[in-house]
């Protein structure tokens, strides 16, 4: 019998604890901490694809690029995503290798530089809304707009930032390669930062575009295309809550698809925080169900992964209600 397959989507912010701990060694320490919990899944018999965010790291590359503009050519955004896939992939490969070696487990670990297809007609390209990179004063922002054609927006009173499109992911270009590597027993790190956004022209040629893709949506698409059993999104809390931060706050153990969809519609999860994660899992579980598979989603903290997989923690999103289970 084949092992169950999980796609684990680690956030880019999970690698940076705070502004005082954002150096490469600090980020690597955060990865080392995360992989101890991921290794427990591998030890428990899961096959694994690890995806990760890269928002802060892309921001750092763009900032370095801006500071060095007099000396070297700037790094285009799609290349910055590729750079972070390699660097963060290296961190996870090394940390996982060391952790598995400590546990006496021998498994090949490989990072795949991953491209994600988007539509050149995606409405996001007309409305660049995702802020990236450094903060500027108004004068500098206007200069960038004139010189480089950037779209700029004021971000929460902290200054002006460049905004780029965030189109919907349509296809993971390397998905067949990832599937083959899984068959060979590899742990695969892929889809970093949602993948490098590419479009196809009339001749089916791929071209990189200046955009960023939501990591959780791309992970959900990859999980669906691979026929995964579980999409796990580690985050800063053990469980998802409704009425968060109010006296009526309630932690959730399990949601059916209809329950999750109703709570999203009520705006219970906060557009900028938990909602994209819940939406990504709903997309994955719904698409899997349409394909005849009974897959699940799980949101929990890295520290609670082991307990959550035993249904002792975390928030599960499934295609059926708990009381409908009669095994």
Secondary structure, DSSP 8 states (H G I E B T S, - for coil): ----EEEEEE-GGGG--STTS-SHHHHHHHHHHHHHHHHHHHHTT-EEEEEE--HHHHHHHHHHHHHTTTTS----HHHHHHHHHHHHHHHHHHHHHHHHHHTT----EEE---EEE--TT-GGGGS--EEEEEEE-HHHHHHHHHHH--EEEE-TTS-EEEEEB-----EETTHHHHHHHHHTT-EEE--GGG-EEEEE-TT--EEE-SB---HHHHHHHHHHHHT-SEEEEEESSSSEEESTTSTT-EEESEEEHHHHHHHHHTTTTIIIIIHHHHHHHHHHHHHHHHTT---EEEEEEGGGHHHHHTTSSSEEEESS-GGG---
